[in-house]
């Protein structure tokens, strides 16, 4: 396992770094059930903490939410450099004020 990778701007990304999900590959979505693909698409634009960097330099993030039946649902997503951007506290707040991103623009 590597200690770091980089974001779309070449900035170093470590475990614990907060990144915005910029793109989700269609090839990833195609491997999932429709329900899982929908949940994974919902991660687009989210700011999440990197919890692992794999041996290929992929930064892994996860998101957890409550399903309609009350169960907790967690999805993990591996991101390459072109799929994420580091955010600071002020960037995170600015993204929330701007509203929801356009889902279509985040698909490869």
N, C-alpha and C positions, 0 to 999 in steps of 0.2 A: 504494500500500500504506500502510495506517495504521500508526502506531507503537504503539497500544494499543487495548484493548477492555476489557470488564469481566466479572467473574464473576457468579454468581447473587446474591451479596451486595452487588454494586456496587463491589467492590474492583478497582482497575486491574490489568490483565493485560498483560504485555509479552512479547516474545520472550525465552525463557529462564525464564519463570515456570513453576513446577511446579503442575499442576492435576489434580484427580481428575475422571474422566469420570462424570458423574451420570446422563446420559440419552443415548440414541442414537435418533434419529427412525426410526420405522417406514418412512417414505418413503425414507430412505437405504438401509435394509436391503432394501427391495423392489426396488431397482435392481440388486442384486448377485446373483451366483450363490449357490447354497446354501453352498458352501464358503467364499466370501468373506464372506457374511453371518455365518456361524458364527465366522469369525476376527474380524470386526468386533465381534460381540456379546461376544467374549472381552475386548475393551478396556474394557467397562463396569466401573467401580470401580477401574480402573488409575490410577496416578499417573504422569503423563507430562509431559515438558517441551514447552512451546509453541515450535515452530520457525519459525512464520510467522504473521503477522496479515494477512489479505487486505483488499482494498479495501472489502469489505462488513462488516468488523469480525469476521470469523470467525477464531478461533484454531485453527491447525492443529497437530495432534500426530501422532506416529507411534509404532508399536510394532513391534519386530522379534523374531522367534523362529525356532527351528530346526524345520523340518518333519520328518515321519517319515522322509523320504528323505535327510535331512541338509542340504537346501538351506535357505538363509536366506530368510525370508518377511517382508516389510514391508508394513504397512497404514497409510495415513494417514486421518485423520478431522478434518473441520472442525467446530468447536464454537461454538455461540452462547452468550451469557451464561447462559441457563437450563440449559445442559448441562454446566457445569463449575464447580468451586469451587477456589480457591487453597488449597494445603496448605503447611504449614510442616514442618520436619523432625519435630517432635513429633507433628503430625497424621498424617504419613505412617506413623510407627511405630504409632500407635494404630489406624489402619485395618488394618494388617497383623495386629495382635493380634486384631482383631474377627473375622477370617476373611473368607471370600468373601461379597460382596454377593449379594442375590437378583436374578438377571438380570431377572426380569419387572418389577421395580419401576423399572428404568431405561429402559423403552421408552415412547416417546410415540406 
